[in-house]
Structure formats: structure tokens, C-alpha cells
């Protein structure tokens, strides 16, 4: 398990097995850099890339700005014809649990007709900002907390 600071520079790519076979056959780092360049139109260099399981890769970035750039442009992957590809943050198990709770709440609110947007440890519902409170282990409305 990577240290928390190292994980801040990592991203995870989840993809169909057919794409993963292409990455395994060649140099995964080079293949993924080409994939990002082709589909996200970004020229980003990675420290390394390696497979974790049959459908996922970890990308280790040189700096946070490159990771942020990839995550901001991942919506371009919706235009790919063929198997789906997803890019997400590499989170610790606890962070994954928190994000899962936030996603469940977001889906409930969306079903009720509200406009929602999910962020890291936060949720926006109809332009109201809610943040994750570790002490209460729940989302609370951020009325006096400055925005990040």
C-alpha cells in the first residue's frame, strides 16, 4: 500500500481486459503515455505504470499538476468507441469508503431531482456545499468553512 503522500501522485486506470492485454504486451508506461496522448490530447510523462489485477493499472506521476490535468480531462474518454475506460484517484481504503458514502448520498439526491456534484470528501447539492466530517463520520453542511 503506498504512503498517503505517494498516493496523491498516483491515478488508477480501470479498463476492459482487451485494452489491458495491449498494455501488458508492450511497455505499460509507454503504452499508457501513448493512450493518454491519443485520447486525452495530453503530453504527460509518468514515473511508471504497472498492472494491478486483470483490469486496472496504477499510474505514478512525476508531479501533482500532471495528475490533476489527467483527472480534469478524463471526461474525454466518454467519446471512445468500444470498451469503457475509467481514470480515478488512487485512494486509501478509508478514502474509498468515504467516497462511496458520498456517491450513495449523491445518487439519492439526484433521484430526488436535485443537482449534485461530487468532489474529494465533499458534495454539492443545489449549490450548497457539504464536507466530510471525520469526527462525526458524516457529511455536514459547510456554512462557515472556507472553500478549498
Buried (B, 14 or more C-beta within 10 A) or exposed (E): EEEEEEBEBBBBBBBEEEBBEBBEEEEBBEBBBBBBEEBBEBEBEBEEBEBEEEBBBBBBBEEEEBBEBBBEBBEEBEEBEEEEBEBBBBBEEEBEEBBEBBEEBBEEBEEEEEEBEBBEBBBBBEEEBBBBEEEEEEBEEBEEEEEE
